[in-house]
Amino acid sequence: MRRPPVMHGHAGTDQGWAVISSMLAALALWGVIGWLLDQWWGTKFALPVGVIIGMALGIYAVVARVDHSQPGQTRPTDPDTGPPPARSRRETE
């Protein structure tokens, strides 16, 4: 039998900081990339596009991290999806 992970008093705080740092890092990285492209191309649209892309990728990173943080839990699946098992199909000749 597997033991549940031991949670210390700062587990929620650690997760919160991980979420905030992932989102801010993605925002800053893609914002800087957008700013650099604006400077190179002489435009003014790449910075806002970079910020939007950074926020979207930051949210994706957080969702992906939360999805994989609890390996013992599985998502509920719909039993009616997919083909029926081989034993329940009718054989035709």
N, C-alpha and C positions, 0 to 999 in steps of 0.2 A: 504494500500500500504506500502510495506516495504522500509525503507530508506537504501541507500547503506552505508556501514561502513565508518566512518570518518577516513581518512588517515592523519596522521600527518607527518611532514617532515622527520622523521627517519624510516618510515615503510620499505623502501627498505634496509636500513642499518641493521635493526633488522632481516629481513629475511636472509640477507647475512651472518650475524654472526651466525644465527641458522643453516644454511646450513654448514658452515665451522666447527662449534663446533660439529655437529652431525657426520660429516665425520671423524674428527680428533679423537673424542671419540671412535668411532667404530674401527678405525685403531689402536689406542693405546690399547684398551681393548683386542682385538683379537691378537694383536702383543705380548702383555704380556702373554696371555694364551699360544700362540705358543712357546714363550721363556721358560716359565715354563715347558711345555711338553718336550722341547728339553733338559732341565736340568734334568728332571726326567728320560727320556728314554735314554739319552746320545746320541742323534742324532743331526742333523743339518738341518732337513727339515721342522720341525713344525713351526718355526718362519716365513719363507716366506709364508707358507700355511696360517698361522694365519693372516698375513698382507693382503693377497689377499682376504681371507674371510671377514676381517674387512672392506676393501674398498667396497666389493660387498654389504655387509649389510648396510654400511653407505650410499651408493647411493640409496639402496632400501628405507631406512628410509627417505631420502630427498624426493624421488619421492612420497612416501606415504603421507608425510606431505604436499607437494604441492598439491597433488590430493584432499586432504580433507580440504585445507585452504579456498576454495571458495565454500561454500555449496549452494549458489544460482544458480550456473552454473551446468548444466548437460552435460554429454558427448553425442554427437550425436550418435544415434543408427540407424542401417540399418533396414528399415521397412520390408524388405523382409526376414529377419531371423525368424526362428521359424515356428510353424504350423499356418495355416490360422485361422481366427476367426471362431467360431462355426456357425455363420449365413451365412458364405460364402461356407461352405462345403455342398456337395450334400448328401442328405439322400438316403440311399439304403434300399430296403426291401428284 
